[in-house]
């Protein structure tokens, strides 16, 4: 991995809901969502699914303090905080930013999961230093600009636009792109360099899953086309979605949007902006 790349995004995990394993998941991967970015040379992380287990090798020796942005505190976006190698690095400091929801800070939300009897060791007991902050629009360390808007998901979700090094990345996972919210997100994501977007379902699955807080891959690609995103990576793949099925969906996506850099994200994929 080119550690000196000025603007790069690495999809550490792209699966949704629960991690999966098996030969049918080798191409696209089975780790739940986590994304590493380096914009303008500044590293940061979005979400802490089991993809976080692959973070440490991406960091330069002097990159042990970095911001971590949480879209929301559902378990599949937090599981990497349990035993990812970075959590056992005494030199690591993770400044974790998350929105308060239902009267609880992000720290308390995460703490409800990582306490007995659900989990024996709290995040604060691990060697890495973790400091929680409220997720708000503004400037992050290293000249990174953060904008935030609310998406549609049970319990709430933060849709984020991260800008730095002359590039912008919009992260829109776990959001139902219904008719009410679509125009707002389209404006929010306008002309971004990369849109990372939830596309968990197919149109055939949608009628029985429309209230689950996710989108179809056609919704995600329509958003990318209409907001004029330069690149699209569809993520939060359904746990039962095999490589063969995702390949078939990828072929359909290419046929609908020929010549566009639109694709289904893969664990470990590197995108140079």
N, C-alpha and C positions, 0 to 999 in steps of 0.2 A: 504494500500500500504506500503511495507517495506521501509520506508524512509532511513534506514541505509544500504540498498543494495549497494554494491560497484559498480557493473556494471549492470545497468538495462535500458531498453528502454520501454517507454510507448507511444503507438500510441494514441494521444489525438484526432485526426481526420483523417479519411482515405478516405473521399469522394472527388471526383474531380469536378471541373468546378463551381458548385453552391451547397450550402447546401440544404439538403432535409429533409422532415419529413413525418411521416406516419407509419402505422402499418407494412407496407411491408419493412421498413428499420430498425426495432428494433434490429436485431441481429448484423449487421455489422456497423450500425450507419449512420448518415447523416451529420456529421460535416466535413468541408473541412480540408485539410491537415495541421497538426501540430504534431510534434514529440518531446517528452521530453526524454533526455538522462542524465544519471549519469554515467560517466566513471571515474574509479579511484576515485570515491567519488565526482567528479566535475560535477555540473549540467550545462546543456545547452539546447537550443531549436533550432529545425530546422523548419522553416516556421511558418507563423502566420495566418493560416486559422481559421475558427470558432472553431476548436478544441482547440485553445488557451484559450477559455472560461473555460476549465477544468484544466488549468495549476496550479493555485494558491494552491489547496489542495495537490499537489504533492511536494511542496517546504517545506523544513524544516524552522523553524523560522529564522535561520541565512542565508538562501539562498534567498536573495532579489536582489543580483547583479549577473547577469549571461549573457553570450553571447547568441545572437540570430542570426542564420545563415539563410539568405534568398536565396533560389534557384533562384528566379526571382520575379518580382514585379507584376505579374498578380493578379487581384482582389481576386480570390479565395484563394490566399496564403497570403493575407494581411488583410482580413476582421476582424480577431480577434483583430487587433490593434485599432478597433473602440471603443468597449465597454467591452472587456474582463475584469474580475475583477482585474487582475494583473495591468491593466492600471490605475486603480483608487487607487492603493496602493502607498502612498506617500514614503514608504521606498524602493520601487522597483527601480532598475536601469537596464535598458535593453541596452546592447551594441549591436547594430544591424549592422551586416556585410552583405553587398550586393555588387554585381558587378555593375560598371558603364556601362550603355548601351545607345546607340544612343546619346552619348554626355551628358548624365545626370547621376548624382550620384544616389545611391539608395534612399537617403533622398529626392531628388527632384522627383524621380519616385513615391515614396509613397505620397509625398505632392500633386502631381497632382490629386490623387484620393481623398485625405482627405482635400479638400478645397471646399468652396462654388462655384457653386450651387450643387455640387455632395454630399458634406457632410459638416455639419455646423461647426464642431470643429476639428481643426488640432491636430495631434498627440502631438505636443509640448505643447498644452494647457491642456493636461491631467495630473493628479497628478504624475504619474510615470515619472521618468527621462529617456529620451531616447537619446542615443548618436549614431550617424551613423558613420560607418567606411567602408573603401574599403575592399571587400572580397579578400584576397590573401592567398596563401599557407604559412604556418608557424605555430608558436606556439600561442595558445590561453591561457588565464589565467587558472591556475590550472593544468598545465602540459599536456594540450590537444594539439594534433598535428592535423593540418588540411591540407589536400591536395585537390586540385580543378582541374577539367578539364571541358571543354566546351561540352555540349550536343547539341542535335538537337531539336529545338523548336522555333516557331515564336517569334522573338525578343530576342532569346538566353536564355540559362539556364545553371546554374552551377551544375555540378555533384560533390558531395563532399564525401571525405573519412575522417572520424573522428576517431582518435585513442587515447586511454588512458586506464590506468588500465590494460594493456596487451591485450586489445580487440580493434577491429576495426569494424566500421559501415559504410557502403556505402549507400548513399542516391541518388537514380537515378530516381526522379520523373519528369514528364513532359519532357520526352526525347523519341524521335522516334529512336528505336534501329534498324536502317536500316543497310544494308550491309556495308556502308561506315564507320559508327561509331562503330559498334558492336565490332570489334577487339580491338579498343582503350579502350572501357569501360570494356571489358573482362579482359584486362591486368590491368586496373586501380583497378578493384574490386577483383583481385586475392586473394583467400584464406581468404576473410573477414569473420568475425564471424556472421554478419548479413547484408543481402542485402535488402534494402527497395526499391522496384522498381515499376514503373508505369506499369500497365497492364490493361488499361481502356477498351480495345476493344476485341471483338471476331474476329476470322478469317472472319466470314461472314460480319461483319461490316467494316472490314479493307479497302476494295476497295474504299469506299466512304469517308473514314476518314484518309487516309494515310498521308495527308498533314497537319493534325491538331497538330502534334508534340507530339503524344503519341504512345504507343505500345500495342500489344495484350498481353494477359496473357501468351500465348505460347512463345512469345519473351522474356518476363521477366523470365520465368522458364528456358528457354534454356540458358539465360545469367547466372543464378544462378548455373546451372549444369556445364556449361563449365568453369566458373571462380572458381569452387570448393567452393562456399559459404557454410558455415555451416548451415545457416538458411536463408529462404526467406520469406518476407512478401510482397505480391502484394497489391498495394494501388492505389489511384486515381480512385476509382470505378465510373463508369458512373452514372450520376444522376438518370437515369431511371432504374438502375440495382437493382432488388429486392433481398431480402434475399434468396428467393427460387432459383433464377437464380444463385446467388453466391454460394449457397450450391451445385448446380449441377456442376458448374465449379470447386469447391473445390473437389468434388468426382472424377472428371476427372483428376485433378492435382495429387491426391493421387495414382490413377491407373497408371499414367505415371511415377511417381517418388516414388515408394513404399519405405517406411523406411526413407525418407528424411523429414527434418523439413521445408517443403515448404507449405505455406498456404496463404489464402487471409486475409489481416489484418482487424481487428475489432476495432472500437472506444473503447478506454479504455483498450485494450489488453496490458498486461505486459509481457515483455520478459527478463528473467534474463540470462545474458551472462556468 
